[in-house]
Amino acid sequence: MEDQAKFDAMKSDRDRYVSLAFCWADLLFEIDREYKIRYAAGATQAFFGKKSSELLGTPFRDLAAPADGALIGQMLKQTQRAGRLNDTVIRVAGPGGAQFWVNIVAYCLDPVNGMIYVGMRRSPPKPATAAEETKEPALADAAHFSAMAADRMKQLAAAGESAELTLVSIEGINDLKERLAPDAAEKLMQGVGEVLKASSVGGDAAAQVGQNQFSIMHSAGTDVGSVMKTLESITQQFDPSGKGAKVESATMQMDAAAISEEDLAKGLLYTLTKFRDSEGEGLNVKDMASNMNAMVAKAMDEVTRFRQVVSQAQFFVALQPIININTGEIHHYEALCRFDRNAGESPFKTITFAEETGLIHDFDFAMAKKVMEWLSKFPRNNDKYRVAVNVSGFSIGKDSYVDALMKMLKENEWTQGKLMFEITESSRMTDLEGANKFIHKLRDKGYHVCLDDFGAGAASFQYLSVLDVDVVKLDGSAVQNARKATKGRAFLSALTELCRRMKVETIAEMVDSKEALDFCRDCGCDYVQGFLFGKPSPEVRDFNPLPQGDLFKRSFVRL
């Protein structure tokens, strides 16, 4: 009797749920443990062009649009484990190959028998993103795509489903865009974006990696060749000559099961960055694809190693002085990272790797902490040493970094007047308003902020107009080019005068000779930095006395 009562209660719950589902859904399905349709009711003719009876015995995933077959398979398996699938939007295939969006809810009362009940109703397309509202193709960038792809790959792998990653090169599409009117170029990229997204898992797992490079995550078995032909056809339609652009692709399976989601995302980001940078290096997309699994595996090893370096502070601080151009006094030191005690080997490759894998914010925080520890060795009432620590433009947009840094500064207010911040890789900043808020947080706490790489590109002037910094560092290549150009002296002088009017001081980089020092002084620079005054060193005593300090004494006498 007790067993019968439990059965009746369960049946009552099921019937109640079915009744509620009919109130919500246009269609209701009962699916057996092999994921085949056992029962169907509702508007099946309108949705799929078939009667309910014609769907019986059909694998439920066959109702999905081809790109979302693996996703539906994963959802069903998840429902069996968790007992319920909340309102989810997915694409299904209608009559004649048409695709449309539906909302799905599902539940499984008894994991033993594995029976799943699914309610389905018509849904509008996924909400438009800000990029779509501005008529952009709304393809993700490499960073967002890597995180999204890693998440879905892990979910699919956990459900026994597989997905593939395809790299796409549309050679010459950027040149084609430049030959088209703005409206036509926009429509071309919209068309490319729509084709890639339509073939991707979930309808949004596609990215534009570079000017001519794209990537897409799709279900195993997707007809990639057909997708590439469609892309070629689109470029031919828009090309006035009818020639179009050459489309190449290569597909690979990713073994996501044994890798953490975070590390998989970082490995994908690193590899896609290499794919982007491969243009012009003689590597085609198939070369990249054939090495991609190896590159991801290598990136995973490097990520592990770099995390160890950061967590155990296995790096050293090398100092380089920033000098008053008129008096020769050291204003402050820039803290540069080195991974060997002799401070000889450049950390460029390691830092670039950290930026390409999204780990740079962890390193920036560790570096600030290390510099703070160095300053703490001196009496806190001694302002003799001031040090600027670098902050990547990547890190500024990372909330975890900003929060951790502000907390550390609050706990160490004695560093005010001793610690400065220098924003590097400013070109990586996409949110200038947010970057300026970060700068104001630092300045409000009593810390000066310097903008690095100024004058290296046209965007520098936009940064100067938006970002309220105390100092700008004139890019070394800009200083050297100014020395060579006929109008270089006038240009650099105008630049320093502009900064002076804005109450922003200037530092000239790569001052490696007396002639460069004299040139920067004549152009009105406030400070200089370069090998003329010694290479970066972990020993501050190497700059006391300052190498070549007599150059300033002679200049002072002439004045």
C-alpha positions as a printed Julia matrix, in Angstrom:
559×3 Matrix{Float64}:
  0.0    0.0     0.0
  2.84   2.36    0.85
  4.51   1.76   -2.51
  1.22   2.3    -4.31
  0.7    5.57   -2.42
  4.14   6.79   -3.48
  3.43   5.81   -7.07
  0.07   7.59   -7.05
  1.67  10.7    -5.54
  4.38  10.7    -8.18
  1.82  10.21  -10.95
 -0.23  13.06   -9.51
  2.84  15.33   -9.52
  3.59  14.38  -13.09
  0.05  15.0   -14.26
  0.01  18.35  -12.47
  3.27  19.34  -14.18
  1.97  18.21  -17.57
 -1.12  20.35  -17.08
  0.99  23.36  -16.18
  3.27  22.72  -19.14
  0.32  22.75  -21.51
 -0.66  26.16  -20.12
  2.82  27.48  -20.93
  3.86  25.5   -24.01
  2.84  25.15  -27.63
  4.24  21.61  -27.67
  4.77  18.86  -25.12
  7.05  15.85  -25.52
  7.74  12.73  -23.53
 11.24  11.41  -24.23
 12.57   7.98  -23.27
 15.98   7.24  -21.77
 17.47   6.9   -25.28
 16.24  10.44  -26.02
 13.65   9.35  -28.56
 10.19  10.91  -28.71
  7.67   8.62  -27.0
  4.77  11.07  -26.94
  4.09  14.41  -28.66
  1.19  16.81  -28.43
  0.48  20.31  -29.6
  1.22  22.32  -32.75
  3.71  19.89  -34.29
  2.36  20.51  -37.81
  2.96  24.27  -37.53
  6.41  23.82  -36.0
  7.83  20.88  -37.91
  5.4   20.16  -40.76
  4.56  16.76  -39.26
  1.73  15.25  -37.28
  2.39  14.24  -33.69
  2.23  10.55  -34.6
  4.92  11.04  -37.27
  7.4   12.23  -34.65
  7.15   9.14  -32.46
 10.42   7.23  -32.31
 12.38  10.21  -33.69
 15.53  11.21  -31.77
 14.62  14.47  -30.06
 17.89  16.11  -31.11
 16.8   15.69  -34.75
 14.32  18.51  -34.11
 17.2   20.88  -33.41
 18.86  23.05  -35.98
 22.05  21.21  -37.03
 24.27  23.69  -35.21
 22.46  23.09  -31.91
 22.19  19.3   -32.02
 25.02  18.78  -29.52
 23.62  21.52  -27.29
 20.21  19.85  -27.09
 21.91  16.51  -26.4
 23.8   18.11  -23.51
 20.6   19.7   -22.17
 18.76  16.38  -22.09
 21.59  14.65  -20.24
 21.8   17.55  -17.81
 18.06  17.23  -17.16
 18.44  13.55  -16.31
 21.15  14.38  -13.77
 19.7   17.56  -12.26
 16.01  16.68  -12.63
 15.11  19.98  -14.27
 16.08  22.3   -17.12
 15.02  25.91  -16.69
 13.71  28.09  -19.49
 16.36  27.84  -22.25
 16.43  29.33  -25.74
 17.58  27.15  -28.63
 17.09  26.82  -32.4
 15.01  24.12  -34.07
 14.57  23.14  -37.72
 11.18  23.81  -39.27
  9.65  22.8   -42.61
 11.86  23.36  -45.63
 14.98  23.82  -43.53
 13.77  27.04  -41.9
 15.19  27.73  -38.46
 13.55  29.53  -35.56
 14.06  30.02  -31.85
 12.12  28.21  -29.14
 12.0   28.27  -25.35
 12.4   24.87  -23.71
 11.73  23.67  -20.17
 12.22  20.07  -19.14
 12.06  17.84  -16.09
 12.91  14.27  -15.16
 11.13  12.9   -12.08
 12.86   9.54  -12.0
 16.5    9.3   -13.15
 16.21   5.49  -13.05
 13.69   5.23  -15.86
 15.17   8.38  -17.42
 11.85   9.66  -18.79
 12.03  13.38  -19.66
  9.1   15.73  -20.19
  9.78  18.72  -22.42
  7.64  21.82  -22.98
  8.38  23.99  -26.01
  7.07  27.31  -27.24
  7.99  29.77  -29.98
 10.43  32.46  -28.89
 11.69  35.67  -30.43
 15.38  35.59  -31.43
 17.93  36.09  -28.71
 18.01  39.71  -27.52
 20.15  41.95  -29.7
 23.51  42.93  -28.31
 24.71  46.52  -28.27
 26.81  45.73  -31.34
 23.78  44.37  -33.2
 21.79  47.47  -32.36
 24.51  49.52  -34.05
 24.32  47.22  -37.08
 27.65  45.56  -36.42
 28.06  41.84  -37.16
 28.05  41.22  -33.37
 30.81  38.64  -33.54
 32.61  38.16  -30.26
 36.23  39.19  -29.86
 38.89  36.56  -29.15
 38.79  37.0   -25.36
 35.02  36.69  -25.01
 34.88  33.86  -27.54
 37.57  31.87  -25.7
 35.69  32.09  -22.41
 32.38  31.2   -24.07
 33.84  28.32  -26.07
 35.64  26.87  -23.04
 32.44  26.97  -20.98
 30.37  25.21  -23.66
 33.06  22.68  -24.47
 33.26  21.69  -20.81
 29.46  21.37  -20.57
 29.26  19.31  -23.73
 32.2   17.12  -22.7
 30.54  16.43  -19.31
 27.44  15.24  -21.16
 29.41  13.04  -23.55
 28.87  15.44  -26.45
 31.63  16.88  -28.6
 32.18  20.16  -30.38
 34.75  21.28  -32.89
 36.62  24.49  -33.48
 37.19  25.84  -36.96
 39.63  28.58  -37.87
 38.55  30.64  -40.87
 40.69  32.92  -43.01
 38.91  35.18  -45.51
 41.93  36.47  -47.35
 41.45  40.0   -48.64
 38.12  40.75  -46.96
 39.58  43.88  -45.36
 40.79  45.08  -48.78
 37.33  44.36  -50.19
 35.71  46.43  -47.42
 37.95  49.39  -48.29
 36.82  49.24  -51.92
 33.16  49.33  -50.95
 30.94  52.18  -49.84
 30.5   52.28  -46.04
 26.95  50.88  -46.15
 27.99  48.0   -48.43
 31.03  47.19  -46.27
 28.78  47.09  -43.21
 26.32  44.74  -44.91
 29.19  42.5   -46.04
 30.41  42.03  -42.49
 26.85  41.55  -41.23
 26.41  38.77  -43.77
 29.65  37.07  -42.75
 28.7   37.35  -39.08
 25.22  35.93  -39.63
 26.54  32.9   -41.54
 29.14  32.1   -38.89
 26.74  32.53  -35.99
 24.0   30.5   -37.67
 26.4   27.56  -37.91
 27.7   27.83  -34.35
 26.61  26.14  -31.14
 24.01  28.34  -29.47
 23.89  30.83  -32.34
 26.6   33.11  -30.93
 29.79  31.03  -30.67
 31.67  32.81  -33.44
 34.39  35.45  -33.32
 36.38  37.84  -35.45
 39.95  37.26  -34.36
 41.78  39.62  -36.74
 41.1   41.68  -39.83
 40.79  38.59  -42.03
 40.57  35.84  -39.41
 37.56  34.3   -37.74
 36.74  31.31  -35.54
 33.63  29.27  -34.9
 32.66  26.58  -32.41
 30.18  24.1   -33.9
 28.75  20.65  -33.45
 30.75  17.68  -34.67
 29.52  16.71  -38.12
 28.65  20.27  -39.21
 29.11  20.65  -42.98
 31.94  23.16  -42.71
 32.57  23.04  -46.47
 29.06  24.29  -47.16
 29.51  27.13  -44.66
 32.76  28.21  -46.37
 31.12  28.15  -49.8
 28.37  30.4   -48.47
 30.99  32.84  -47.18
 32.75  32.88  -50.55
 29.42  33.5   -52.26
 28.71  36.49  -50.01
 32.07  38.09  -50.82
 31.46  37.54  -54.55
 28.06  39.2   -54.32
 29.56  42.33  -52.77
 32.72  42.49  -54.9
 32.1   44.78  -57.93
 34.5   42.58  -59.93
 32.62  39.44  -58.89
 35.87  37.79  -57.84
 35.22  37.8   -54.09
 37.65  36.7   -51.4
 39.42  33.4   -50.88
 38.09  31.47  -47.89
 40.23  28.86  -46.14
 39.36  26.85  -43.05
 40.65  24.07  -40.86
 38.73  22.15  -38.22
 39.96  20.38  -35.12
 38.5   18.59  -32.13
 39.45  19.83  -28.69
 39.92  17.42  -25.78
 38.22  19.51  -23.1
 37.54  16.79  -20.54
 40.95  16.78  -18.83
 41.51  20.56  -18.75
 40.0   23.07  -16.35
 37.63  25.57  -17.94
 39.79  28.55  -16.98
 42.96  27.04  -18.4
 41.16  25.91  -21.55
 39.92  29.48  -22.08
 43.42  30.88  -21.64
 44.89  28.29  -24.0
 42.29  29.1   -26.64
 42.88  32.84  -26.26
 46.64  32.37  -26.63
 46.19  30.23  -29.75
 43.69  32.59  -31.36
 46.06  35.49  -30.72
 48.79  33.55  -32.52
 46.34  32.87  -35.34
 45.66  36.61  -35.6
 49.35  37.45  -35.58
 50.2   34.75  -38.14
 49.0   36.92  -41.02
 51.96  37.88  -43.15
 54.23  35.25  -41.58
 53.74  32.65  -44.31
 51.53  30.42  -42.16
 48.18  29.45  -43.59
 45.12  28.46  -41.61
 45.8   24.75  -42.05
 49.3   25.18  -40.63
 47.79  26.86  -37.6
 45.11  24.22  -37.19
 47.54  21.32  -37.42
 49.54  22.81  -34.56
 46.63  24.11  -32.54
 46.22  21.23  -30.12
 49.95  21.31  -29.46
 49.82  25.08  -29.0
 46.95  24.82  -26.52
 48.8   22.12  -24.59
 51.96  24.22  -24.56
 49.97  27.23  -23.43
 48.51  25.17  -20.58
 52.01  24.29  -19.39
 53.08  27.92  -19.66
 49.99  29.08  -17.77
 50.79  26.66  -14.93
 54.41  27.78  -14.85
 53.53  31.47  -14.94
 51.0   31.08  -12.15
 53.71  29.5   -10.05
 56.06  32.38  -10.82
 53.4   34.89   -9.72
 52.16  33.03   -6.63
 55.69  32.44   -5.35
 56.97  35.86   -6.48
 59.74  34.22   -8.51
 60.78  37.44  -10.22
 62.92  40.43   -9.4
 62.6   44.19   -9.52
 65.1   46.15  -11.59
 65.17  49.93  -11.21
 65.79  52.59  -13.85
 65.97  56.27  -12.89
 63.81  59.07  -14.3
 65.91  62.22  -14.18
 65.13  65.94  -14.11
 66.44  67.16  -17.47
 67.82  70.41  -16.07
 69.21  69.51  -12.64
 70.15  65.86  -13.11
 68.32  64.91   -9.91
 66.55  61.56   -9.83
 62.82  62.25   -9.58
 61.79  58.59   -9.21
 62.59  55.09  -10.47
 60.59  52.89  -12.79
 60.23  49.33  -11.47
 60.92  46.85  -14.26
 60.37  43.12  -13.97
 63.17  40.63  -14.51
 63.12  36.86  -14.19
 66.82  36.45  -13.51
 68.81  38.02  -10.7
 71.24  39.74  -13.04
 68.34  41.76  -14.5
 69.73  41.11  -17.94
 67.14  39.11  -19.88
 64.18  41.09  -21.17
 60.81  39.91  -19.8
 59.05  40.94  -23.04
 58.04  37.41  -24.11
 56.77  36.45  -20.68
 54.79  39.66  -20.2
 53.35  39.38  -23.71
 52.29  35.81  -22.92
 50.58  37.03  -19.73
 48.69  39.64  -21.72
 47.7   37.16  -24.43
 46.34  34.68  -21.9
 44.58  37.16  -19.62
 46.98  36.61  -16.7
 48.59  40.04  -16.7
 46.34  41.44  -13.95
 47.62  38.79  -11.54
 51.18  39.72  -12.38
 50.52  43.48  -12.13
 49.19  43.01   -8.61
 52.14  40.8    -7.61
 54.54  43.4    -9.0
 52.88  46.23   -7.04
 53.1   44.12   -3.9
 56.79  43.36   -4.54
 57.63  47.05   -5.04
 55.72  47.92   -1.88
 57.82  45.36    0.02
 61.0   46.95   -1.38
 59.89  50.42   -0.25
 59.07  49.07    3.22
 62.77  48.37    3.83
 63.35  52.1     4.22
 62.06  54.35    7.03
 58.49  55.36    6.31
 59.28  59.01    6.97
 61.94  58.9     4.24
 60.74  60.1     0.83
 64.13  59.67   -0.83
 62.96  56.81   -3.03
 59.85  56.98   -5.21
 59.01  54.12   -7.54
 56.57  53.82  -10.47
 55.0   50.42  -10.96
 53.48  49.39  -14.3
 49.79  48.67  -14.83
 48.7   47.09  -18.12
 45.75  48.56  -19.97
 44.29  45.04  -19.71
 44.33  45.13  -15.9
 42.45  48.41  -15.57
 39.29  46.73  -16.86
 39.59  43.79  -14.46
 37.43  44.38  -11.39
 39.28  41.8    -9.29
 42.58  43.59   -9.89
 41.2   47.05   -9.17
 39.46  45.9    -5.97
 42.54  44.05   -4.7
 44.84  46.99   -5.48
 42.6   49.55   -3.77
 42.36  47.31   -0.71
 46.15  46.96   -0.54
 46.65  50.73   -0.88
 44.1   51.4     1.85
 46.01  49.07    4.16
 49.32  50.76    3.29
 48.62  54.48    3.22
 52.28  55.13    4.06
 53.07  54.49    0.37
 51.48  57.81   -0.63
 54.21  59.97   -2.14
 56.45  56.94   -2.56
 54.48  54.84   -5.04
 53.43  55.9    -8.54
 51.57  54.05  -11.3
 52.45  53.91  -14.98
 49.8   52.7   -17.4
 51.36  50.59  -20.15
 49.73  49.05  -23.22
 47.22  51.92  -23.19
 46.05  50.78  -26.63
 44.44  47.82  -24.85
 42.02  50.11  -23.03
 38.57  49.9   -24.62
 36.68  51.82  -21.94
 38.39  55.19  -21.52
 35.71  56.47  -19.16
 36.23  53.46  -16.91
 40.01  53.9   -17.17
 39.68  57.52  -16.07
 37.65  56.46  -13.03
 40.49  54.12  -12.09
 43.0   56.96  -12.51
 40.9   59.25  -10.31
 40.71  56.58   -7.61
 44.5   56.52   -7.5
 44.93  60.27   -7.63
 42.29  60.81   -4.95
 44.35  58.51   -2.7
 47.46  60.63   -3.32
 49.19  58.58   -6.05
 50.53  60.1    -9.27
 49.66  58.4   -12.56
 51.75  58.32  -15.74
 50.56  57.35  -19.24
 53.17  55.33  -21.12
 53.77  55.05  -24.91
 52.5   58.57  -25.62
 52.99  59.83  -29.16
 53.26  56.32  -30.65
 49.85  56.6   -32.37
 47.08  59.0   -33.22
 44.96  57.64  -30.36
 47.43  59.14  -27.88
 45.81  62.55  -28.25
 42.39  61.06  -27.52
 43.81  59.49  -24.36
 45.31  62.8   -23.28
 42.0   64.58  -23.76
 40.05  62.0   -21.72
 42.48  60.68  -19.11
 43.42  62.98  -16.23
 47.01  61.85  -15.71
 49.89  63.68  -14.03
 52.64  62.63  -16.45
 52.98  61.26  -19.98
 55.96  59.25  -21.11
 56.96  60.07  -24.69
 57.49  56.81  -26.53
 61.15  56.17  -27.31
 60.49  55.49  -30.98
 58.61  58.79  -31.25
 61.56  60.63  -29.72
 64.03  58.91  -32.06
 61.86  59.58  -35.12
 61.53  63.24  -34.11
 65.33  63.52  -34.06
 65.53  62.16  -37.62
 62.61  64.08  -39.17
 62.99  67.57  -40.6
 60.05  68.85  -38.59
 60.69  66.55  -35.65
 61.98  69.22  -33.3
 58.94  71.41  -33.96
 56.6   68.45  -33.47
 58.11  67.34  -30.16
 58.27  70.94  -28.91
 54.6   71.43  -29.72
 53.79  68.18  -27.93
 55.57  69.17  -24.73
 53.99  72.65  -24.87
 50.53  71.09  -25.19
 51.22  68.95  -22.14
 52.55  71.93  -20.21
 49.38  73.89  -20.91
 47.39  70.93  -19.58
 49.61  70.82  -16.46
 50.94  67.4   -17.46
 54.67  66.69  -17.15
 56.65  64.82  -19.81
 59.27  62.06  -19.7
 61.36  61.26  -22.8
 62.29  57.6   -23.18
 65.31  55.93  -24.82
 67.73  58.76  -24.17
 70.95  56.89  -24.88
 73.36  59.66  -25.93
 74.36  63.21  -25.04
 72.9   64.39  -28.36
 69.53  62.85  -27.48
 69.66  64.52  -24.06
 70.35  67.93  -25.59
 67.59  67.43  -28.16
 64.98  66.56  -25.49
 66.07  69.54  -23.37
 65.71  71.88  -26.36
 62.22  70.46  -27.03
 61.07  71.26  -23.49
 60.88  67.77  -21.95
 60.75  67.73  -18.16
 62.45  64.38  -17.49
 64.54  61.78  -19.33
 65.09  58.03  -19.03
 67.54  55.81  -20.89
 70.71  53.74  -21.04
 72.83  56.92  -21.01
 72.36  56.83  -17.24
 72.85  53.1   -16.78
 70.91  49.95  -17.53
 68.14  48.76  -15.18
 69.59  47.32  -12.0
 68.23  45.64   -8.86
 70.74  47.71   -6.86
 69.73  51.32   -6.32
 73.3   52.16   -5.31
 74.32  51.66   -8.96
 72.82  55.1    -9.59
 74.68  56.9    -6.8
 76.51  58.73   -8.16
 74.44  58.95  -11.31
 76.31  57.71  -14.4
 76.98  60.63  -16.75
 75.79  63.01  -14.06
 78.48  65.5   -15.09
 76.5   66.22  -18.27
 73.97  68.09  -16.18
 76.63  70.04  -14.3
 78.16  71.35  -17.53
 74.69  72.21  -18.85
 73.93  74.07  -15.64
 77.12  76.12  -15.99
 76.23  77.11  -19.55
 72.85  78.32  -18.4
